[in-house]
Amino acid sequence: MKNISFSFRNRIAIYYIVSTALLVFAVFVVIYFTVRKSVYNDVERDLSIEVADLMTEIDISADGFAIHDVHEWKEKEHNTLDINPIFIEFVDPEGNSTDKSPNLKESHLEAKHLCKKTIHYDTWLEHKSVRQFEVPITYQNEIVGYLLVAAPLEDAAMVLNNLSRILWSAYPLVLIVLFLIARFIAGRSIKPVASIMSTSNDITKDNLTSRIPLPPNKDELYELSQTINDLLDRIQSAIEREKQFTGDASHELRTPLAVIKGTLEVLIRKPRDREEYEEKINFCISEVNRLNHLVDQLLLLARFENQKQSVKVENVYLNPVLLDTLTRYSLTIKDKNIQVVTQFDKDYYYETDEYLLSIVVNNLISNAIKYSPDNGRITVSLSENDGTVITITDTGMGIPAQDLQKIFNQFYRSKATEHSNIKGTGLGLSIVKRLCLLLGIAIDIYSKEEKGTTVRLFLR
């Protein structure tokens, strides 16, 4: 058996009508029992008045009770057929009839309970429903009989039956009307959903510019549309970055491969001496090393691009992290005769991932060394300022002000053509930025051309 499928609009209407059906049913039940209570109250009020009148017209003794003016009682309305007649009967303590109103004729009212207090209940008289009062009559605290007073419930039953038929007939009609109204209102309410579906169908990998029109009312659908638009903005931005990254990566990888290919092609054109072969082969090896470094950088950047790397937080001793990095570049520092100054006034610790932090520090220090001139100066310090601050300052060529906003872009290198002798991929600071975001570290760079660059890491 196939599952029955309902549209979203119909499901909303069905959910609404189910809850409304229960509410309407409860209202109809309240109406019915309220009217029933009112009808019964009218009947019981008439019976109570009749009982009060009879209590003034009877004589009570140890032998029982009786009407003291029988002739007048016989002449009253009880011997006529009224629209709402009242039936009266006197019974002894055992429930045996001692007198009754003429309109009972051959019938009798039955005393069912014979208890010490007045009670009222529904019973039957000649197969017709009546409401009956059973009133004990006492003489010197002894029950000498019971006064039975009853009124027919035919009119009340007719009113209640008619009301019941009307309510049961109106119930499905009301639900149908409410369902149609709910369906119409739901259709208008979810109209933005159709716009969302239409826009979603228009969006492809080649068309990411379409956006969902925002509804006029700032409700849940407005927030949904806005959230989807924000998501599309992020997806579009990510895809554009991916395309840019792919294009730049392809270009950067193609360059050393083209250089290697060109060098090898030159080598095989004619025989050469050993020294020339060694020179060209060593050049190719250096390009291969550069290519390997570029691939490592690309893999590292891709590894953390979606923050899939789990961060292993531990208490990291910061002083040796900086010193180990400087030691790693000791040969380069010596070759360029760079003066390195470390400023650690105490031991510093920070809860973070030591491996990832070491990558950040390594890239920053390697940049400081790379762009520092011979006989330059590099200062590495640790300090406290609302947290721990790592500061790396060099006296290198500096970065133009207009380039500071671009230095974190992948493959971007400031004045790369003017300093072709300085090798690099333009990925180092992109990796630094990504890892700082991952570790929750704020980074600030201040630079001035021909004066140097200062990088600060705020570990809070």
C-alpha positions in Angstrom: 0.0 0.0 0.0 1.5 3.3 -1.1 1.9 6.1 1.5 -0.6 8.9 1.1 1.3 12.1 0.4 -0.1 15.5 1.5 1.2 18.9 0.5 2.7 21.1 3.2 -0.4 23.4 3.0 -2.8 20.5 3.5 -0.7 19.1 6.4 -0.9 22.5 8.1 -4.7 22.6 7.5 -5.1 19.0 8.8 -3.1 19.8 12.0 -5.1 22.9 12.5 -8.4 21.2 11.9 -7.6 18.3 14.3 -6.8 20.7 17.1 -9.9 22.8 16.2 -12.1 19.7 16.0 -11.2 18.8 19.6 -11.8 22.4 20.7 -15.1 22.6 18.9 -16.2 19.3 20.2 -15.4 20.5 23.8 -17.4 23.7 23.1 -20.4 21.7 21.8 -20.3 19.4 24.8 -20.2 22.4 27.1 -23.1 24.0 25.3 -25.2 20.8 25.4 -24.7 20.2 29.1 -25.2 23.9 29.9 -28.6 23.8 28.1 -29.4 20.5 29.8 -28.6 22.0 33.2 -30.7 25.0 32.5 -33.7 22.9 31.4 -33.5 20.7 34.4 -33.2 23.7 36.7 -36.4 25.0 35.3 -38.2 21.7 35.9 -36.8 21.4 39.4 -37.7 25.0 40.2 -41.3 24.3 39.3 -41.2 21.1 41.4 -39.7 23.0 44.3 -42.5 25.7 44.2 -45.1 22.9 44.1 -43.5 21.2 47.1 -43.4 24.4 49.1 -47.1 25.0 48.3 -48.1 21.5 49.3 -46.2 21.7 52.6 -48.6 24.6 53.6 -51.7 22.5 52.6 -51.1 19.3 54.4 -51.8 18.2 58.0 -49.2 16.0 59.6 -49.8 13.7 62.6 -48.3 10.6 64.0 -50.5 8.5 61.8 -49.3 10.2 58.6 -50.2 13.3 56.6 -53.0 14.4 54.3 -54.5 17.4 52.5 -56.6 19.4 54.9 -58.9 20.7 52.2 -59.4 17.8 49.9 -62.2 19.5 48.0 -60.1 22.5 47.0 -57.2 20.2 46.0 -59.5 18.2 43.8 -60.6 21.4 42.0 -57.0 22.6 41.3 -55.1 22.2 38.1 -54.2 18.6 39.0 -57.4 17.3 37.5 -56.8 18.9 34.1 -54.4 18.1 31.3 -51.9 20.9 31.4 -49.0 21.4 28.9 -46.6 20.8 31.8 -48.7 18.9 34.4 -47.3 18.1 37.9 -48.0 14.7 39.4 -48.4 14.3 43.1 -48.7 11.2 45.3 -48.6 10.6 49.1 -47.0 7.3 50.3 -46.5 5.9 53.8 -43.1 5.1 55.3 -43.1 1.7 53.4 -43.8 3.4 50.1 -47.5 2.4 49.8 -49.8 5.0 48.2 -52.2 6.8 50.5 -53.4 9.6 48.1 -52.5 11.0 44.7 -53.5 13.8 42.3 -56.3 13.1 39.9 -54.2 13.5 36.8 -52.3 10.3 37.8 -55.6 8.4 37.1 -54.7 4.7 37.4 -50.9 5.3 37.5 -48.6 5.6 40.5 -45.4 7.3 41.3 -42.8 5.0 42.7 -40.8 5.9 45.8 -37.4 4.4 45.1 -35.1 5.5 47.9 -37.2 6.1 51.1 -34.4 7.9 52.8 -34.2 10.7 55.4 -33.5 13.6 53.0 -35.1 15.1 50.0 -33.7 13.7 46.8 -34.6 14.2 43.1 -34.0 11.8 40.2 -35.2 10.8 36.8 -37.7 8.0 36.6 -40.5 6.6 34.4 -44.3 7.1 34.5 -46.3 5.1 31.9 -43.1 4.7 29.8 -42.5 8.4 29.8 -39.5 10.1 31.5 -40.3 12.3 34.5 -38.2 14.3 37.0 -39.3 13.3 40.5 -38.8 14.8 44.0 -39.0 12.5 47.0 -39.6 14.5 50.1 -39.7 12.8 53.6 -42.5 14.0 55.9 -41.6 13.9 59.6 -43.6 14.2 62.8 -41.5 14.6 66.0 -38.4 13.5 64.1 -40.1 10.4 62.9 -40.8 9.8 59.2 -44.6 9.4 58.7 -44.6 9.3 54.9 -43.2 10.7 51.7 -44.4 13.4 49.3 -43.7 12.4 45.7 -43.9 15.2 43.2 -43.0 14.7 39.5 -43.0 16.6 36.2 -42.7 15.2 32.7 -39.4 15.6 30.8 -40.9 15.3 27.4 -40.4 19.0 26.5 -36.9 19.0 28.0 -36.0 15.8 26.1 -37.4 17.3 22.9 -35.2 20.4 23.4 -32.1 18.4 24.2 -32.7 16.0 21.3 -33.1 18.9 18.9 -30.0 20.6 20.2 -28.1 17.3 20.0 -29.2 16.8 16.3 -28.3 20.4 15.5 -24.8 20.2 17.1 -24.0 16.8 15.5 -25.2 18.1 12.1 -23.3 21.4 12.4 -20.1 19.7 13.6 -18.9 18.2 10.3 -20.0 21.4 8.4 -18.1 23.6 10.8 -15.0 21.4 10.4 -15.2 21.4 6.6 -15.5 25.2 6.5 -12.7 25.6 9.0 -10.5 23.2 6.9 -11.1 25.2 3.8 -10.4 28.5 5.6 -7.2 27.0 7.2 -6.1 25.7 3.9 -6.5 29.1 2.2 -4.7 30.9 5.0 -2.0 28.3 5.1 -1.5 28.7 1.4 -1.0 32.4 1.7 1.2 32.0 4.8 3.6 29.6 3.1 3.7 31.4 -0.2 7.4 32.4 0.5 8.1 28.6 0.6 7.2 28.4 -3.1 9.6 31.3 -3.8 12.3 29.4 -1.8 11.7 26.3 -4.0 11.7 28.3 -7.2 14.9 30.1 -6.3 16.5 26.8 -5.1 15.8 25.2 -8.5 17.5 28.2 -10.2 20.7 27.8 -8.2 23.4 25.6 -9.8 27.1 25.5 -9.6 27.2 28.0 -12.5 24.5 30.3 -11.0 25.0 31.2 -7.4 23.8 34.8 -7.7 20.1 34.1 -7.3 18.7 35.0 -3.9 15.3 34.4 -2.2 13.0 37.5 -2.1 12.5 38.4 1.6 8.8 38.3 2.8 7.3 41.6 3.9 6.6 40.3 7.4 9.6 39.6 9.6 8.4 36.2 10.8 9.9 32.7 10.8 9.7 32.5 7.0 11.6 35.8 6.8 14.3 34.4 9.0 14.4 31.2 7.0 14.7 33.1 3.7 17.4 35.3 5.2 19.3 32.3 6.6 19.2 30.6 3.2 20.5 33.8 1.5 23.3 34.0 4.0 24.1 30.4 3.4 24.2 31.0 -0.4 26.5 34.0 0.2 28.9 31.8 2.1 28.7 29.0 -0.5 29.3 31.5 -3.3 32.2 33.0 -1.4 33.7 29.5 -0.6 33.4 28.4 -4.3 35.0 31.6 -5.5 37.8 31.1 -3.1 38.1 27.5 -4.2 38.3 28.6 -7.8 40.8 31.2 -7.0 42.9 28.8 -4.9 42.7 26.1 -7.6 43.8 28.6 -10.3 46.6 30.0 -8.2 47.8 26.6 -7.1 47.8 25.4 -10.7 49.8 28.4 -11.7 52.3 28.0 -8.8 52.7 24.3 -9.5 53.1 24.8 -13.2 55.9 27.3 -12.9 58.6 25.0 -11.3 57.5 22.2 -13.5 58.0 24.4 -16.6 61.4 25.5 -15.3 62.5 21.9 -14.7 61.2 20.8 -18.1 62.9 23.7 -19.9 66.2 23.0 -18.2 66.1 19.3 -19.0 65.2 20.1 -22.6 68.2 22.4 -22.9 70.4 19.7 -21.4 69.5 17.0 -24.0 69.9 19.3 -27.1 73.7 18.7 -27.2 76.5 17.1 -25.2 77.8 19.2 -22.3 80.6 19.0 -19.8 80.3 17.5 -16.3 80.2 20.8 -14.5 77.3 22.1 -16.6 75.3 18.9 -16.1 75.9 19.1 -12.4 74.9 22.8 -12.3 71.6 22.2 -14.2 70.8 19.0 -12.2 71.4 20.9 -8.9 69.1 23.7 -10.2 66.4 21.1 -11.0 66.8 19.6 -7.6 66.3 23.0 -6.0 63.2 23.5 -8.1 62.0 20.0 -7.0 62.6 21.0 -3.4 60.7 24.2 -4.0 57.9 22.2 -5.6 57.8 19.8 -2.6 57.7 22.7 -0.2 54.8 24.2 -2.2 52.9 20.9 -2.1 53.5 20.6 1.6 52.1 24.1 2.1 49.1 23.4 0.0 48.4 20.2 1.8 48.8 21.9 5.2 46.4 24.7 4.1 43.8 22.2 2.8 44.1 20.2 6.0 42.9 23.2 8.1 40.7 24.8 5.5 37.5 23.3 6.9 38.8 23.0 10.4 38.6 19.3 10.3 41.8 19.0 12.2 41.1 18.2 15.8 42.8 20.6 18.2 44.8 18.9 21.0 44.7 21.3 23.8 47.5 21.1 26.4 49.5 23.3 28.7 52.3 24.6 26.4 55.5 26.0 27.7 55.9 29.0 25.2 59.6 29.9 25.8 61.1 26.8 24.3 58.7 26.9 21.4 60.2 30.2 20.3 63.8 29.2 21.1 63.5 25.9 19.2 62.2 27.7 16.1 65.1 30.1 16.2 67.6 27.2 16.6 66.1 25.6 13.5 67.1 28.6 11.5 70.4 29.2 13.2 72.5 28.5 10.0 70.5 31.0 8.0 70.7 33.5 10.8 74.5 33.0 10.9 74.9 33.3 7.2 73.1 36.6 7.1 74.7 37.8 10.3 71.3 38.6 11.8 71.3 39.7 15.4 68.5 37.9 17.4 67.3 39.3 20.6 65.0 37.3 22.9 63.1 39.0 25.7 61.6 36.5 28.2 61.3 37.9 31.7 59.7 34.7 33.0 58.3 31.4 32.0 55.1 31.6 30.0 52.4 28.9 29.6 49.3 28.8 27.5 46.5 26.2 26.9 46.6 25.4 23.2 47.8 22.9 20.6 51.6 23.0 20.6 52.0 21.5 17.1 49.7 24.1 15.5 51.2 27.0 17.5 54.7 25.9 16.4 53.6 26.1 12.8 52.4 29.7 13.3 55.6 30.7 15.1 57.7 29.0 12.5 56.1 30.7 9.6 56.3 34.2 11.2 60.0 33.8 12.3 61.0 32.3 8.9 59.4 35.4 7.2 61.2 37.7 9.5 64.5 36.0 8.7 63.7 35.8 4.9 62.9 39.5 4.6 65.6 40.8 6.9 68.7 42.1 5.2 72.2 41.0 6.1 73.3 42.4 9.5 69.7 43.0 10.4 68.0 42.6 13.7 65.1 40.3 14.9 63.5 40.7 18.3 61.3 37.9 19.8 59.6 38.6 23.1 56.9 37.3 25.4 54.9 39.7 27.6 51.7 40.1 29.4 48.9 42.5 28.3 45.4 41.2 29.2 46.9 37.8 28.4 50.1 36.6 26.8 51.5 38.4 23.8 54.1 37.0 21.4 55.9 39.8 19.5 58.2 39.2 16.5 59.9 42.3 15.1 62.4 42.6 12.2 64.3 45.4 10.5 63.5 44.1 7.0 62.1 45.8 3.9 58.6 46.2 5.4 55.2 46.0 3.7 53.4 48.9 1.9 50.3 50.1 3.7 48.1 49.3 0.7 49.3 45.6 0.8 48.6 45.0 4.5 45.0 43.9 3.9 46.1 41.4 1.2 49.0 39.6 2.8 46.8 36.9 4.3 45.4 36.0 0.8 46.6 32.8 -0.7 49.7 33.1 -3.0 49.8 36.9 -2.4 53.4 38.3 -2.1 54.0 42.0 -1.7 56.4 43.4 -4.3 57.2 39.8 -5.5 58.7 41.1 -8.8 61.0 43.6 -7.1 62.4 40.9 -4.9 62.6 37.8 -7.1 65.7 36.6 -5.3 63.5 35.9 -2.2 61.8 32.6 -2.7 58.4 31.9 -1.4 54.9 30.6 -2.2 52.7 33.2 -0.7 50.9 30.6 1.5 52.7 31.1 4.8 50.6 33.9 6.2 47.4 32.2 4.8 48.3 29.2 6.9 49.1 31.5 9.9 45.7 33.2 9.6 43.8 29.9 9.3 45.5 28.4 12.3 45.1 31.6 14.4 41.3 31.4 13.7 41.4 27.7 14.7 43.2 28.3 17.9 41.4 31.5 18.9 44.5 33.7 18.6 44.3 37.3 17.5 47.0 38.5 15.1 48.1 42.0 14.5 50.7 43.2 11.9 52.3 46.6 11.8 54.7 47.4 9.1 56.5 50.4 7.5 58.5 50.2 4.3 62.3 50.2 4.8 61.8 50.2 8.6 60.6 46.6 9.3 57.6 44.7 10.4 56.1 43.8 13.8 53.8 40.9 14.3 51.9 40.3 17.6 50.0 37.2 18.6 47.5 37.8 21.4 47.0 34.6 23.4 43.9 35.2 25.6 
